[in-house]
């Protein structure tokens, strides 16, 4: 698994910037994606995919241990749909 440190090293080498600058740009970019998704915007990165926030409606579920039916409240989920360009490589 590649973390932000490794990613920032790779980006800094390719762009000729410092690792600290690359890390700041990556973090700012990710923060902006989450911020826009929280405002119910869809973020479409052509050739990569779409980020968005979706609401999962309230539903009933069964506890597998007790077999009792429980209510699951509605909640917002952060969703990413990959572009077909990267999905089928």
N, CA, C and O atoms as a CHARMM CRD file, in Angstrom:
* protein
*
  356
    1    1 UNK  N      0.84700  -1.17200   0.00000 PROA 1      0.00000
    2    1 UNK  CA     0.00000   0.00000   0.00000 PROA 1      0.00000
    3    1 UNK  C      0.89500   1.23900   0.00000 PROA 1      0.00000
    4    1 UNK  O      1.92200   1.27800   0.67900 PROA 1      0.00000
    5    2 UNK  N      0.49800   2.23300  -0.75800 PROA 2      0.00000
    6    2 UNK  CA     1.24300   3.47800  -0.85600 PROA 2      0.00000
    7    2 UNK  C      0.53800   4.53600  -0.02100 PROA 2      0.00000
    8    2 UNK  O     -0.66200   4.76400  -0.18100 PROA 2      0.00000
    9    3 UNK  N      1.27600   5.17300   0.86000 PROA 3      0.00000
   10    3 UNK  CA     0.72600   6.23000   1.69400 PROA 3      0.00000
   11    3 UNK  C      1.06900   7.59900   1.13200 PROA 3      0.00000
   12    3 UNK  O      1.69100   7.71000   0.07500 PROA 3      0.00000
   13    4 UNK  N      0.66000   8.63400   1.84300 PROA 4      0.00000
   14    4 UNK  CA     0.88300   9.99400   1.36200 PROA 4      0.00000
   15    4 UNK  C      2.36700  10.33200   1.30400 PROA 4      0.00000
   16    4 UNK  O      2.77800  11.11700   0.45000 PROA 4      0.00000
   17    5 UNK  N      3.18100   9.76300   2.18600 PROA 5      0.00000
   18    5 UNK  CA     4.62200  10.03300   2.16000 PROA 5      0.00000
   19    5 UNK  C      5.25400   9.50300   0.88100 PROA 5      0.00000
   20    5 UNK  O      6.00900  10.20600   0.21000 PROA 5      0.00000
   21    6 UNK  N      4.93400   8.24900   0.55100 PROA 6      0.00000
   22    6 UNK  CA     5.48700   7.65000  -0.66100 PROA 6      0.00000
   23    6 UNK  C      4.96700   8.36900  -1.90600 PROA 6      0.00000
   24    6 UNK  O      5.71300   8.61100  -2.85400 PROA 6      0.00000
   25    7 UNK  N      3.68200   8.70600  -1.88800 PROA 7      0.00000
   26    7 UNK  CA     3.08100   9.40900  -3.01600 PROA 7      0.00000
   27    7 UNK  C      3.71900  10.78600  -3.21600 PROA 7      0.00000
   28    7 UNK  O      3.99200  11.19700  -4.34400 PROA 7      0.00000
   29    8 UNK  N      3.95200  11.49000  -2.10900 PROA 8      0.00000
   30    8 UNK  CA     4.56900  12.80900  -2.22000 PROA 8      0.00000
   31    8 UNK  C      6.01500  12.71100  -2.70300 PROA 8      0.00000
   32    8 UNK  O      6.48700  13.61400  -3.39500 PROA 8      0.00000
   33    9 UNK  N      6.72800  11.64200  -2.35700 PROA 9      0.00000
   34    9 UNK  CA     8.08800  11.44400  -2.87600 PROA 9      0.00000
   35    9 UNK  C      8.06200  11.28200  -4.38800 PROA 9      0.00000
   36    9 UNK  O      8.86400  11.89100  -5.09700 PROA 9      0.00000
   37   10 UNK  N      7.13400  10.45500  -4.88500 PROA 10     0.00000
   38   10 UNK  CA     7.03200  10.21900  -6.32600 PROA 10     0.00000
   39   10 UNK  C      6.64900  11.49500  -7.07100 PROA 10     0.00000
   40   10 UNK  O      7.21400  11.79800  -8.12200 PROA 10     0.00000
   41   11 UNK  N      5.68300  12.24400  -6.52300 PROA 11     0.00000
   42   11 UNK  CA     5.23000  13.47400  -7.16800 PROA 11     0.00000
   43   11 UNK  C      6.35100  14.51400  -7.16200 PROA 11     0.00000
   44   11 UNK  O      6.54700  15.21200  -8.15700 PROA 11     0.00000
   45   12 UNK  N      7.08100  14.62400  -6.06700 PROA 12     0.00000
   46   12 UNK  CA     8.15600  15.62600  -5.99200 PROA 12     0.00000
   47   12 UNK  C      9.26500  15.31500  -6.98900 PROA 12     0.00000
   48   12 UNK  O      9.83600  16.23400  -7.57600 PROA 12     0.00000
   49   13 UNK  N      9.57900  14.04300  -7.18900 PROA 13     0.00000
   50   13 UNK  CA    10.59800  13.66800  -8.18000 PROA 13     0.00000
   51   13 UNK  C     10.14600  14.01700  -9.59700 PROA 13     0.00000
   52   13 UNK  O     10.93100  14.53100 -10.39500 PROA 13     0.00000
   53   14 UNK  N      8.87200  13.73400  -9.91000 PROA 14     0.00000
   54   14 UNK  CA     8.37200  13.98100 -11.26300 PROA 14     0.00000
   55   14 UNK  C      8.17900  15.45800 -11.56400 PROA 14     0.00000
   56   14 UNK  O      8.29300  15.87400 -12.71700 PROA 14     0.00000
   57   15 UNK  N      7.88700  16.25700 -10.54100 PROA 15     0.00000
   58   15 UNK  CA     7.59600  17.67100 -10.77400 PROA 15     0.00000
   59   15 UNK  C      8.76800  18.58900 -10.44800 PROA 15     0.00000
   60   15 UNK  O      8.73600  19.77600 -10.77200 PROA 15     0.00000
   61   16 UNK  N      9.79700  18.05000  -9.81200 PROA 16     0.00000
   62   16 UNK  CA    10.94700  18.88000  -9.46300 PROA 16     0.00000
   63   16 UNK  C     10.69700  19.80600  -8.28900 PROA 16     0.00000
   64   16 UNK  O     11.39200  20.81100  -8.13600 PROA 16     0.00000
   65   17 UNK  N      9.71800  19.48600  -7.45800 PROA 17     0.00000
   66   17 UNK  CA     9.43800  20.28900  -6.26900 PROA 17     0.00000
   67   17 UNK  C      9.92500  19.53600  -5.03700 PROA 17     0.00000
   68   17 UNK  O     10.40700  18.40700  -5.13200 PROA 17     0.00000
   69   18 UNK  N      9.79300  20.17500  -3.88800 PROA 18     0.00000
   70   18 UNK  CA    10.18100  19.49700  -2.65100 PROA 18     0.00000
   71   18 UNK  C      9.08100  18.52200  -2.24300 PROA 18     0.00000
   72   18 UNK  O      7.93300  18.63300  -2.67100 PROA 18     0.00000
   73   19 UNK  N      9.46200  17.57700  -1.41500 PROA 19     0.00000
   74   19 UNK  CA     8.49000  16.60300  -0.92600 PROA 19     0.00000
   75   19 UNK  C      7.43300  17.28900  -0.06800 PROA 19     0.00000
   76   19 UNK  O      6.26500  16.90300  -0.09200 PROA 19     0.00000
   77   20 UNK  N      7.83400  18.29200   0.68100 PROA 20     0.00000
   78   20 UNK  CA     6.89200  19.02300   1.53700 PROA 20     0.00000
   79   20 UNK  C      5.85300  19.75200   0.68300 PROA 20     0.00000
   80   20 UNK  O      4.66600  19.74200   1.00900 PROA 20     0.00000
   81   21 UNK  N      6.28900  20.37700  -0.39600 PROA 21     0.00000
   82   21 UNK  CA     5.36600  21.07300  -1.29800 PROA 21     0.00000
   83   21 UNK  C      4.40200  20.08700  -1.93400 PROA 21     0.00000
   84   21 UNK  O      3.20100  20.34400  -2.00500 PROA 21     0.00000
   85   22 UNK  N      4.93000  18.95500  -2.39700 PROA 22     0.00000
   86   22 UNK  CA     4.08200  17.93000  -3.01700 PROA 22     0.00000
   87   22 UNK  C      3.05200  17.40900  -2.02600 PROA 22     0.00000
   88   22 UNK  O      1.89000  17.21800  -2.38400 PROA 22     0.00000
   89   23 UNK  N      3.46500  17.17800  -0.78400 PROA 23     0.00000
   90   23 UNK  CA     2.53700  16.69600   0.24500 PROA 23     0.00000
   91   23 UNK  C      1.43200  17.71300   0.49700 PROA 23     0.00000
   92   23 UNK  O      0.26500  17.34400   0.62100 PROA 23     0.00000
   93   24 UNK  N      1.79400  18.99100   0.57300 PROA 24     0.00000
   94   24 UNK  CA     0.80200  20.05300   0.80100 PROA 24     0.00000
   95   24 UNK  C     -0.19300  20.14200  -0.34700 PROA 24     0.00000
   96   24 UNK  O     -1.39000  20.32200  -0.12000 PROA 24     0.00000
   97   25 UNK  N      0.29600  20.01700  -1.58100 PROA 25     0.00000
   98   25 UNK  CA    -0.59300  20.06500  -2.74300 PROA 25     0.00000
   99   25 UNK  C     -1.55000  18.88500  -2.72600 PROA 25     0.00000
  100   25 UNK  O     -2.74300  19.05500  -2.97800 PROA 25     0.00000
  101   26 UNK  N     -1.04800  17.69400  -2.43600 PROA 26     0.00000
  102   26 UNK  CA    -1.88900  16.48400  -2.39500 PROA 26     0.00000
  103   26 UNK  C     -2.95400  16.61700  -1.30800 PROA 26     0.00000
  104   26 UNK  O     -4.12900  16.33800  -1.54800 PROA 26     0.00000
  105   27 UNK  N     -2.54500  17.04000  -0.11700 PROA 27     0.00000
  106   27 UNK  CA    -3.49700  17.18600   0.99200 PROA 27     0.00000
  107   27 UNK  C     -4.55600  18.24200   0.67300 PROA 27     0.00000
  108   27 UNK  O     -5.73800  18.03900   0.95300 PROA 27     0.00000
  109   28 UNK  N     -4.14100  19.35300   0.09600 PROA 28     0.00000
  110   28 UNK  CA    -5.08500  20.41200  -0.26100 PROA 28     0.00000
  111   28 UNK  C     -6.06100  19.92300  -1.31100 PROA 28     0.00000
  112   28 UNK  O     -7.25700  20.20100  -1.22900 PROA 28     0.00000
  113   29 UNK  N     -5.56000  19.19800  -2.29700 PROA 29     0.00000
  114   29 UNK  CA    -6.39800  18.63400  -3.35400 PROA 29     0.00000
  115   29 UNK  C     -7.45000  17.69000  -2.76300 PROA 29     0.00000
  116   29 UNK  O     -8.62900  17.78700  -3.10500 PROA 29     0.00000
  117   30 UNK  N     -7.03600  16.78600  -1.88800 PROA 30     0.00000
  118   30 UNK  CA    -7.97200  15.84000  -1.28100 PROA 30     0.00000
  119   30 UNK  C     -8.98000  16.54200  -0.37400 PROA 30     0.00000
  120   30 UNK  O    -10.16100  16.19400  -0.36600 PROA 30     0.00000
  121   31 UNK  N     -8.51400  17.52700   0.38800 PROA 31     0.00000
  122   31 UNK  CA    -9.42300  18.30000   1.24200 PROA 31     0.00000
  123   31 UNK  C    -10.47600  19.02000   0.40900 PROA 31     0.00000
  124   31 UNK  O    -11.64100  19.09400   0.80100 PROA 31     0.00000
  125   32 UNK  N    -10.06400  19.55100  -0.74500 PROA 32     0.00000
  126   32 UNK  CA   -10.99600  20.26900  -1.61900 PROA 32     0.00000
  127   32 UNK  C    -12.03200  19.32600  -2.21600 PROA 32     0.00000
  128   32 UNK  O    -13.19700  19.69800  -2.35300 PROA 32     0.00000
  129   33 UNK  N    -11.62600  18.11600  -2.57100 PROA 33     0.00000
  130   33 UNK  CA   -12.57600  17.12400  -3.09600 PROA 33     0.00000
  131   33 UNK  C    -13.63100  16.80100  -2.04200 PROA 33     0.00000
  132   33 UNK  O    -14.82400  16.77400  -2.34400 PROA 33     0.00000
  133   34 UNK  N    -13.20000  16.55800  -0.81700 PROA 34     0.00000
  134   34 UNK  CA   -14.14100  16.24200   0.26200 PROA 34     0.00000
  135   34 UNK  C    -15.05000  17.43200   0.54900 PROA 34     0.00000
  136   34 UNK  O    -16.24800  17.25900   0.77500 PROA 34     0.00000
  137   35 UNK  N    -14.48800  18.63400   0.54200 PROA 35     0.00000
  138   35 UNK  CA   -15.27000  19.84200   0.80000 PROA 35     0.00000
  139   35 UNK  C    -16.35900  20.03100  -0.25600 PROA 35     0.00000
  140   35 UNK  O    -17.50500  20.33100   0.08000 PROA 35     0.00000
  141   36 UNK  N    -16.00800  19.85700  -1.51500 PROA 36     0.00000
  142   36 UNK  CA   -16.99300  19.99600  -2.58600 PROA 36     0.00000
  143   36 UNK  C    -18.05000  18.90200  -2.50800 PROA 36     0.00000
  144   36 UNK  O    -19.22800  19.16900  -2.74600 PROA 36     0.00000
  145   37 UNK  N    -17.65200  17.68200  -2.18200 PROA 37     0.00000
  146   37 UNK  CA   -18.61400  16.58500  -2.04400 PROA 37     0.00000
  147   37 UNK  C    -19.56500  16.85700  -0.88600 PROA 37     0.00000
  148   37 UNK  O    -20.75200  16.54100  -0.97700 PROA 37     0.00000
  149   38 UNK  N    -19.06600  17.43700   0.19800 PROA 38     0.00000
  150   38 UNK  CA   -19.91900  17.78500   1.33900 PROA 38     0.00000
  151   38 UNK  C    -20.96500  18.82800   0.96100 PROA 38     0.00000
  152   38 UNK  O    -22.03400  18.88700   1.56800 PROA 38     0.00000
  153   39 UNK  N    -20.65800  19.65300  -0.04400 PROA 39     0.00000
  154   39 UNK  CA   -21.60600  20.65500  -0.52400 PROA 39     0.00000
  155   39 UNK  C    -22.52900  20.07100  -1.59200 PROA 39     0.00000
  156   39 UNK  O    -23.20800  20.81400  -2.30200 PROA 39     0.00000
  157   40 UNK  N    -22.55500  18.75300  -1.70600 PROA 40     0.00000
  158   40 UNK  CA   -23.41400  18.00400  -2.64200 PROA 40     0.00000
  159   40 UNK  C    -23.02300  18.20100  -4.11100 PROA 40     0.00000
  160   40 UNK  O    -23.84900  18.00300  -5.00100 PROA 40     0.00000
  161   41 UNK  N    -21.77400  18.58900  -4.36700 PROA 41     0.00000
  162   41 UNK  CA   -21.28500  18.70300  -5.73500 PROA 41     0.00000
  163   41 UNK  C    -20.69800  17.36700  -6.17500 PROA 41     0.00000
  164   41 UNK  O    -20.18200  16.60600  -5.35800 PROA 41     0.00000
  165   42 UNK  N    -20.78300  17.08900  -7.48000 PROA 42     0.00000
  166   42 UNK  CA   -20.09400  15.94000  -8.05100 PROA 42     0.00000
  167   42 UNK  C    -18.77000  16.44400  -8.59300 PROA 42     0.00000
  168   42 UNK  O    -18.72200  17.46400  -9.28000 PROA 42     0.00000
  169   43 UNK  N    -17.70200  15.73700  -8.28600 PROA 43     0.00000
  170   43 UNK  CA   -16.38200  16.11500  -8.76800 PROA 43     0.00000
  171   43 UNK  C    -15.99300  15.11900  -9.84200 PROA 43     0.00000
  172   43 UNK  O    -15.74800  13.94800  -9.55300 PROA 43     0.00000
  173   44 UNK  N    -15.93700  15.58800 -11.09400 PROA 44     0.00000
  174   44 UNK  CA   -15.64400  14.72000 -12.22900 PROA 44     0.00000
  175   44 UNK  C    -14.22400  14.98500 -12.70100 PROA 44     0.00000
  176   44 UNK  O    -13.93300  16.05600 -13.23400 PROA 44     0.00000
  177   45 UNK  N    -13.34300  14.01800 -12.50800 PROA 45     0.00000
  178   45 UNK  CA   -11.97800  14.10800 -13.00800 PROA 45     0.00000
  179   45 UNK  C    -11.91400  13.24500 -14.26300 PROA 45     0.00000
  180   45 UNK  O    -11.84400  12.01900 -14.17700 PROA 45     0.00000
  181   46 UNK  N    -11.93900  13.88300 -15.41700 PROA 46     0.00000
  182   46 UNK  CA   -12.01000  13.18400 -16.69900 PROA 46     0.00000
  183   46 UNK  C    -10.90500  12.13700 -16.81200 PROA 46     0.00000
  184   46 UNK  O     -9.73400  12.42400 -16.56300 PROA 46     0.00000
  185   47 UNK  N    -11.28900  10.93500 -17.18800 PROA 47     0.00000
  186   47 UNK  CA   -10.33700   9.84800 -17.34600 PROA 47     0.00000
  187   47 UNK  C     -9.97100   9.16300 -16.04200 PROA 47     0.00000
  188   47 UNK  O     -9.22300   8.18500 -16.05100 PROA 47     0.00000
  189   48 UNK  N    -10.48400   9.65800 -14.91000 PROA 48     0.00000
  190   48 UNK  CA   -10.17200   9.05600 -13.61000 PROA 48     0.00000
  191   48 UNK  C    -11.43400   8.55800 -12.92400 PROA 48     0.00000
  192   48 UNK  O    -11.53300   7.37500 -12.59700 PROA 48     0.00000
  193   49 UNK  N    -12.40600   9.44900 -12.69900 PROA 49     0.00000
  194   49 UNK  CA   -13.64500   9.03400 -12.06500 PROA 49     0.00000
  195   49 UNK  C    -14.40700  10.18400 -11.45400 PROA 49     0.00000
  196   49 UNK  O    -14.04600  11.35100 -11.61000 PROA 49     0.00000
  197   50 UNK  N    -15.47900   9.82900 -10.74900 PROA 50     0.00000
  198   50 UNK  CA   -16.37000  10.81900 -10.14300 PROA 50     0.00000
  199   50 UNK  C    -16.44900  10.58100  -8.63600 PROA 50     0.00000
  200   50 UNK  O    -16.67100   9.46000  -8.17800 PROA 50     0.00000
  201   51 UNK  N    -16.26200  11.66000  -7.88200 PROA 51     0.00000
  202   51 UNK  CA   -16.42500  11.63300  -6.42800 PROA 51     0.00000
  203   51 UNK  C    -17.73100  12.32700  -6.09900 PROA 51     0.00000
  204   51 UNK  O    -18.06700  13.34200  -6.70700 PROA 51     0.00000
  205   52 UNK  N    -18.48200  11.78000  -5.12600 PROA 52     0.00000
  206   52 UNK  CA   -19.70700  12.44900  -4.69200 PROA 52     0.00000
  207   52 UNK  C    -20.15700  11.91800  -3.33700 PROA 52     0.00000
  208   52 UNK  O    -19.69800  10.87500  -2.87100 PROA 52     0.00000
  209   53 UNK  N    -21.06300  12.66000  -2.72300 PROA 53     0.00000
  210   53 UNK  CA   -21.68600  12.26600  -1.46600 PROA 53     0.00000
  211   53 UNK  C    -23.09300  11.79600  -1.80800 PROA 53     0.00000
  212   53 UNK  O    -23.83800  12.51300  -2.47600 PROA 53     0.00000
  213   54 UNK  N    -23.46600  10.60900  -1.36300 PROA 54     0.00000
  214   54 UNK  CA   -24.81300  10.07700  -1.59300 PROA 54     0.00000
  215   54 UNK  C    -25.46300   9.75700  -0.25900 PROA 54     0.00000
  216   54 UNK  O    -24.79100   9.38800   0.70400 PROA 54     0.00000
  217   55 UNK  N    -26.78000   9.90500  -0.21600 PROA 55     0.00000
  218   55 UNK  CA   -27.52500   9.58100   0.99800 PROA 55     0.00000
  219   55 UNK  C    -28.06900   8.16600   0.89200 PROA 55     0.00000
  220   55 UNK  O    -28.77900   7.82500  -0.05500 PROA 55     0.00000
  221   56 UNK  N    -27.72500   7.35500   1.87600 PROA 56     0.00000
  222   56 UNK  CA   -28.28600   6.00300   1.96100 PROA 56     0.00000
  223   56 UNK  C    -29.50800   6.10100   2.86000 PROA 56     0.00000
  224   56 UNK  O    -29.40500   6.52500   4.01100 PROA 56     0.00000
  225   57 UNK  N    -30.65000   5.71500   2.34200 PROA 57     0.00000
  226   57 UNK  CA   -31.90100   5.85400   3.07500 PROA 57     0.00000
  227   57 UNK  C    -31.93700   4.91800   4.29400 PROA 57     0.00000
  228   57 UNK  O    -31.21800   3.92200   4.35800 PROA 57     0.00000
  229   58 UNK  N    -32.79000   5.27000   5.24900 PROA 58     0.00000
  230   58 UNK  CA   -32.98000   4.42300   6.43000 PROA 58     0.00000
  231   58 UNK  C    -33.55200   3.08200   5.98400 PROA 58     0.00000
  232   58 UNK  O    -34.30400   3.00200   5.01200 PROA 58     0.00000
  233   59 UNK  N    -33.18100   2.03200   6.71400 PROA 59     0.00000
  234   59 UNK  CA   -33.64700   0.69900   6.33400 PROA 59     0.00000
  235   59 UNK  C    -33.69800  -0.20200   7.55500 PROA 59     0.00000
  236   59 UNK  O    -33.20700   0.14300   8.63000 PROA 59     0.00000
  237   60 UNK  N    -34.29200  -1.34300   7.36300 PROA 60     0.00000
  238   60 UNK  CA   -34.32700  -2.35500   8.41900 PROA 60     0.00000
  239   60 UNK  C    -33.28200  -3.40700   8.07400 PROA 60     0.00000
  240   60 UNK  O    -33.08800  -3.73900   6.90500 PROA 60     0.00000
  241   61 UNK  N    -32.61000  -3.92800   9.09400 PROA 61     0.00000
  242   61 UNK  CA   -31.59000  -4.96100   8.91000 PROA 61     0.00000
  243   61 UNK  C    -31.74500  -5.99100  10.01700 PROA 61     0.00000
  244   61 UNK  O    -32.43800  -5.76600  11.00900 PROA 61     0.00000
  245   62 UNK  N    -31.09700  -7.10300   9.82900 PROA 62     0.00000
  246   62 UNK  CA   -31.17300  -8.17100  10.83100 PROA 62     0.00000
  247   62 UNK  C    -29.80700  -8.35500  11.48000 PROA 62     0.00000
  248   62 UNK  O    -28.79000  -8.47400  10.79700 PROA 62     0.00000
  249   63 UNK  N    -29.80000  -8.37500  12.80500 PROA 63     0.00000
  250   63 UNK  CA   -28.58000  -8.66100  13.54200 PROA 63     0.00000
  251   63 UNK  C    -28.27900 -10.15500  13.36300 PROA 63     0.00000
  252   63 UNK  O    -29.09200 -10.98700  13.76600 PROA 63     0.00000
  253   64 UNK  N    -27.13700 -10.51500  12.77200 PROA 64     0.00000
  254   64 UNK  CA   -26.86900 -11.92800  12.49500 PROA 64     0.00000
  255   64 UNK  C    -26.68900 -12.78400  13.74300 PROA 64     0.00000
  256   64 UNK  O    -26.88300 -13.99900  13.68800 PROA 64     0.00000
  257   65 UNK  N    -26.32300 -12.17300  14.86000 PROA 65     0.00000
  258   65 UNK  CA   -26.13200 -12.95000  16.08800 PROA 65     0.00000
  259   65 UNK  C    -27.45300 -13.24300  16.79000 PROA 65     0.00000
  260   65 UNK  O    -27.70100 -14.36600  17.23000 PROA 65     0.00000
  261   66 UNK  N    -28.30800 -12.20300  16.89000 PROA 66     0.00000
  262   66 UNK  CA   -29.55500 -12.37300  17.64900 PROA 66     0.00000
  263   66 UNK  C    -30.76700 -12.60800  16.75000 PROA 66     0.00000
  264   66 UNK  O    -31.84100 -12.95700  17.24000 PROA 66     0.00000
  265   67 UNK  N    -30.60400 -12.42200  15.45300 PROA 67     0.00000
  266   67 UNK  CA   -31.69300 -12.54500  14.46100 PROA 67     0.00000
  267   67 UNK  C    -32.77200 -11.48100  14.65300 PROA 67     0.00000
  268   67 UNK  O    -33.83800 -11.55500  14.04200 PROA 67     0.00000
  269   68 UNK  N    -32.49600 -10.50500  15.49400 PROA 68     0.00000
  270   68 UNK  CA   -33.45800  -9.44700  15.76600 PROA 68     0.00000
  271   68 UNK  C    -33.37400  -8.38100  14.67200 PROA 68     0.00000
  272   68 UNK  O    -32.28400  -8.06600  14.19500 PROA 68     0.00000
  273   69 UNK  N    -34.52500  -7.82500  14.27500 PROA 69     0.00000
  274   69 UNK  CA   -34.56200  -6.77800  13.26500 PROA 69     0.00000
  275   69 UNK  C    -34.28700  -5.43500  13.93300 PROA 69     0.00000
  276   69 UNK  O    -34.87800  -5.09800  14.95900 PROA 69     0.00000
  277   70 UNK  N    -33.37300  -4.67700  13.32400 PROA 70     0.00000
  278   70 UNK  CA   -33.00800  -3.37100  13.87200 PROA 70     0.00000
  279   70 UNK  C    -33.20600  -2.29800  12.80500 PROA 70     0.00000
  280   70 UNK  O    -33.20200  -2.59300  11.61000 PROA 70     0.00000
  281   71 UNK  N    -33.37800  -1.05700  13.24400 PROA 71     0.00000
  282   71 UNK  CA   -33.49800   0.07200  12.32400 PROA 71     0.00000
  283   71 UNK  C    -32.11700   0.67700  12.11200 PROA 71     0.00000
  284   71 UNK  O    -31.40400   0.97700  13.07000 PROA 71     0.00000
  285   72 UNK  N    -31.74800   0.85300  10.85300 PROA 72     0.00000
  286   72 UNK  CA   -30.49400   1.50400  10.49900 PROA 72     0.00000
  287   72 UNK  C    -30.86200   2.89500   9.98700 PROA 72     0.00000
  288   72 UNK  O    -31.60800   3.01800   9.01500 PROA 72     0.00000
  289   73 UNK  N    -30.34700   3.94300  10.63100 PROA 73     0.00000
  290   73 UNK  CA   -30.72100   5.30700  10.21900 PROA 73     0.00000
  291   73 UNK  C    -30.11100   5.68200   8.87400 PROA 73     0.00000
  292   73 UNK  O    -29.15300   5.05600   8.42100 PROA 73     0.00000
  293   74 UNK  N    -30.67400   6.71100   8.23900 PROA 74     0.00000
  294   74 UNK  CA   -30.10700   7.18500   6.97400 PROA 74     0.00000
  295   74 UNK  C    -28.75100   7.81300   7.25700 PROA 74     0.00000
  296   74 UNK  O    -28.51200   8.33500   8.34600 PROA 74     0.00000
  297   75 UNK  N    -27.86000   7.75800   6.26000 PROA 75     0.00000
  298   75 UNK  CA   -26.53000   8.33900   6.43200 PROA 75     0.00000
  299   75 UNK  C    -25.95900   8.74100   5.07900 PROA 75     0.00000
  300   75 UNK  O    -26.34300   8.21000   4.03700 PROA 75     0.00000
  301   76 UNK  N    -25.04100   9.68200   5.12300 PROA 76     0.00000
  302   76 UNK  CA   -24.36100  10.12400   3.91400 PROA 76     0.00000
  303   76 UNK  C    -23.10600   9.28400   3.72500 PROA 76     0.00000
  304   76 UNK  O    -22.37700   9.01100   4.67900 PROA 76     0.00000
  305   77 UNK  N    -22.86500   8.87800   2.47700 PROA 77     0.00000
  306   77 UNK  CA   -21.68500   8.09400   2.15300 PROA 77     0.00000
  307   77 UNK  C    -20.86300   8.83900   1.11300 PROA 77     0.00000
  308   77 UNK  O    -21.40900   9.52800   0.25100 PROA 77     0.00000
  309   78 UNK  N    -19.55700   8.69600   1.20100 PROA 78     0.00000
  310   78 UNK  CA   -18.64700   9.26100   0.20800 PROA 78     0.00000
  311   78 UNK  C    -18.39400   8.16700  -0.81300 PROA 78     0.00000
  312   78 UNK  O    -17.96600   7.06800  -0.46000 PROA 78     0.00000
  313   79 UNK  N    -18.66200   8.47000  -2.09900 PROA 79     0.00000
  314   79 UNK  CA   -18.62900   7.44700  -3.14100 PROA 79     0.00000
  315   79 UNK  C    -17.66600   7.86100  -4.25300 PROA 79     0.00000
  316   79 UNK  O    -17.58400   9.03500  -4.61500 PROA 79     0.00000
  317   80 UNK  N    -16.94500   6.88600  -4.78300 PROA 80     0.00000
  318   80 UNK  CA   -16.09400   7.10500  -5.95200 PROA 80     0.00000
  319   80 UNK  C    -16.47000   6.08800  -7.01600 PROA 80     0.00000
  320   80 UNK  O    -16.51700   4.88600  -6.75200 PROA 80     0.00000
  321   81 UNK  N    -16.74200   6.58400  -8.23500 PROA 81     0.00000
  322   81 UNK  CA   -17.00000   5.71200  -9.37700 PROA 81     0.00000
  323   81 UNK  C    -15.84800   5.86900 -10.34600 PROA 81     0.00000
  324   81 UNK  O    -15.61400   6.96000 -10.86600 PROA 81     0.00000
  325   82 UNK  N    -15.13100   4.79400 -10.59100 PROA 82     0.00000
  326   82 UNK  CA   -13.97200   4.84700 -11.47600 PROA 82     0.00000
  327   82 UNK  C    -14.39000   4.99200 -12.93100 PROA 82     0.00000
  328   82 UNK  O    -15.41600   4.45800 -13.35500 PROA 82     0.00000
  329   83 UNK  N    -13.58900   5.71400 -13.67800 PROA 83     0.00000
  330   83 UNK  CA   -13.78300   5.85900 -15.11100 PROA 83     0.00000
  331   83 UNK  C    -13.50200   4.52700 -15.78600 PROA 83     0.00000
  332   83 UNK  O    -12.70600   3.72800 -15.29100 PROA 83     0.00000
  333   84 UNK  N    -14.15300   4.29000 -16.91200 PROA 84     0.00000
  334   84 UNK  CA   -13.91200   3.03400 -17.64100 PROA 84     0.00000
  335   84 UNK  C    -12.47800   2.94600 -18.12400 PROA 84     0.00000
  336   84 UNK  O    -11.98100   1.84900 -18.37800 PROA 84     0.00000
  337   85 UNK  N    -11.79700   4.09000 -18.25800 PROA 85     0.00000
  338   85 UNK  CA   -10.40000   4.08100 -18.68500 PROA 85     0.00000
  339   85 UNK  C     -9.49300   3.41300 -17.67500 PROA 85     0.00000
  340   85 UNK  O     -8.52300   2.75800 -18.05800 PROA 85     0.00000
  341   86 UNK  N     -9.78600   3.56300 -16.38100 PROA 86     0.00000
  342   86 UNK  CA    -8.95200   2.90500 -15.37000 PROA 86     0.00000
  343   86 UNK  C     -9.59300   1.63300 -14.84400 PROA 86     0.00000
  344   86 UNK  O     -8.91700   0.78400 -14.26500 PROA 86     0.00000
  345   87 UNK  N    -10.89500   1.50200 -15.04600 PROA 87     0.00000
  346   87 UNK  CA   -11.60900   0.33600 -14.53600 PROA 87     0.00000
  347   87 UNK  C    -11.20900  -0.93500 -15.28200 PROA 87     0.00000
  348   87 UNK  O    -11.11900  -2.00500 -14.68000 PROA 87     0.00000
  349   88 UNK  N    -10.97200  -0.82400 -16.58000 PROA 88     0.00000
  350   88 UNK  CA   -10.73100  -2.01000 -17.40200 PROA 88     0.00000
  351   88 UNK  C     -9.31600  -2.06100 -17.96300 PROA 88     0.00000
  352   88 UNK  O     -9.12400  -2.42600 -19.12300 PROA 88     0.00000
  353   89 UNK  N     -8.34200  -1.70600 -17.16800 PROA 89     0.00000
  354   89 UNK  CA    -6.94200  -1.78000 -17.63100 PROA 89     0.00000
  355   89 UNK  C     -6.37800  -3.14200 -17.38400 PROA 89     0.00000
  356   89 UNK  O     -5.21700  -3.39700 -17.70400 PROA 89     0.00000
